[in-house]
Amino acid sequence: MDMAIAAMSVDMNAAKVQQELGISVLKMAMESDTSAAEEVLEVVESLDPNLGNNLDVTA
């Protein structure tokens, strides 16, 4: 019975480590998405708002 308790403890610790790793990877992915969105917003804000409003059709 003592071995079963030890094995269960090892399994629980492994599951905890695996869960913590998953959470860490998720946090990194969220931070990456946030920084990518910020970069897109910076590019959009730097565009000329009048660009593409006029079309010259004379040849």
C-alpha positions as CSV (number, residue, x, y, z in Angstrom):
1,M,0.0,0.0,0.0
2,D,2.9,2.4,0.7
3,M,4.1,2.0,-2.9
4,A,0.6,2.9,-4.2
5,I,0.7,6.1,-2.2
6,A,4.2,6.9,-3.5
7,A,3.2,6.2,-7.1
8,M,0.1,8.3,-6.7
9,S,2.1,11.2,-5.3
10,V,4.6,11.0,-8.2
11,D,1.7,10.9,-10.7
12,M,0.0,13.9,-9.0
13,N,3.3,15.9,-9.1
14,A,3.8,15.0,-12.8
15,A,0.3,16.2,-13.6
16,K,0.9,19.4,-11.7
17,V,4.1,20.1,-13.6
18,Q,2.4,19.3,-16.9
19,Q,-0.4,21.7,-16.1
20,E,2.0,24.5,-15.1
21,L,3.9,24.0,-18.3
22,G,0.7,24.2,-20.3
23,I,-0.3,27.5,-18.5
24,S,3.2,28.9,-19.2
25,V,2.9,28.1,-22.9
26,L,-0.5,29.6,-23.0
27,K,0.7,32.8,-21.4
28,M,3.5,33.1,-23.9
29,A,1.1,32.7,-26.8
30,M,-1.2,35.3,-25.4
31,E,1.7,37.8,-24.9
32,S,2.8,37.1,-28.5
33,D,-0.7,37.7,-29.8
34,T,-0.9,40.9,-27.9
35,S,2.4,42.2,-29.2
36,A,1.4,41.3,-32.8
37,A,-1.9,43.1,-32.4
38,E,-0.1,46.2,-31.1
39,E,2.3,46.2,-34.1
40,V,-0.6,46.0,-36.5
41,L,-2.3,48.9,-34.8
42,E,0.9,51.0,-35.0
43,V,1.1,50.3,-38.8
44,V,-2.5,51.2,-39.3
45,E,-2.2,54.4,-37.3
46,S,0.8,55.4,-39.3
47,L,-1.0,55.2,-42.7
48,D,-2.1,58.3,-44.5
49,P,-5.8,58.6,-44.1
50,N,-6.1,60.4,-47.5
51,L,-4.3,57.6,-49.3
52,G,-6.6,56.1,-52.0
53,N,-9.3,58.7,-51.8
54,N,-8.6,60.1,-55.2
55,L,-8.4,58.3,-58.5
56,D,-6.7,60.0,-61.5
57,V,-8.3,58.6,-64.7
58,T,-6.7,60.9,-67.3
59,A,-4.2,59.3,-69.6
